[in-house]
Amino acid sequence: MITPEQVKKYIEAGMACEHVEVSGDGHHFEAVIVSAAFNGKRKVQQHQVVYQALGDRMREEIHALSMQTLTPEEWAAR
């Protein structure tokens, strides 16, 4: 079974991130992802960037991923 730490490493390996938090039970995961790659993109486009970073793992290993994507500026303003 895949762990939240593995999902975090997959995301970090696939894209430049300033901050990543992942929690979950091995099937369903929640993530907070902060990346400059999200600048100028709508939420749907930001999520697509993450899905691209995860590639086939989204179909094969990760059954559900709920994510909050933020630019560094949005993260700093929290």
C-alpha positions in Angstrom: 0.0 0.0 0.0 1.2 3.5 -0.9 2.0 5.9 2.0 1.4 9.7 2.1 5.2 10.1 2.3 5.5 8.3 -1.0 2.9 10.5 -2.7 4.7 13.5 -1.4 8.0 12.3 -2.9 6.3 11.5 -6.2 4.9 15.1 -6.4 8.2 16.6 -5.4 10.1 14.5 -8.0 7.7 15.5 -10.8 7.5 19.2 -10.3 9.2 22.1 -8.5 7.5 22.7 -5.2 8.1 25.1 -2.3 5.9 23.1 0.1 4.0 19.8 0.0 1.9 18.2 2.7 0.2 14.9 2.1 -2.1 12.9 4.4 -4.2 9.9 3.8 -5.1 6.2 4.5 -3.3 4.5 1.6 -6.2 4.8 -0.8 -7.5 8.4 -0.4 -5.1 11.3 0.0 -5.3 15.0 0.7 -2.5 17.3 -0.3 -1.5 20.9 0.0 0.9 21.9 -2.7 2.7 25.2 -3.1 4.5 25.9 -6.4 5.5 28.8 -8.6 4.4 26.6 -11.5 0.8 27.5 -10.5 1.4 31.2 -11.2 -1.1 32.5 -13.7 -3.0 29.2 -13.9 -6.6 28.5 -13.0 -7.3 25.8 -10.3 -8.1 23.2 -13.0 -4.8 23.9 -14.8 -2.9 23.8 -11.4 -4.4 20.4 -10.7 -3.5 19.2 -14.2 0.1 20.1 -13.4 0.0 17.9 -10.4 -1.7 15.0 -12.3 1.1 15.3 -15.0 3.7 15.1 -12.2 2.1 11.9 -10.9 1.6 10.4 -14.3 0.4 6.8 -14.4 0.5 6.6 -10.6 -2.9 8.3 -10.5 -4.4 5.4 -12.2 -2.3 2.6 -10.8 -1.4 3.5 -7.2 -3.4 6.6 -6.1 -7.1 6.0 -6.1 -8.2 9.5 -4.9 -6.4 12.7 -4.4 -8.0 15.8 -3.0 -5.7 18.8 -3.4 -5.3 22.4 -2.4 -2.9 24.1 -4.8 -1.4 27.5 -4.0 1.1 29.9 -5.4 3.9 31.0 -3.1 2.1 34.4 -2.7 -1.2 32.7 -1.8 0.7 30.5 0.7 2.4 33.5 2.3 -0.9 35.3 2.7 -2.5 32.5 4.7 
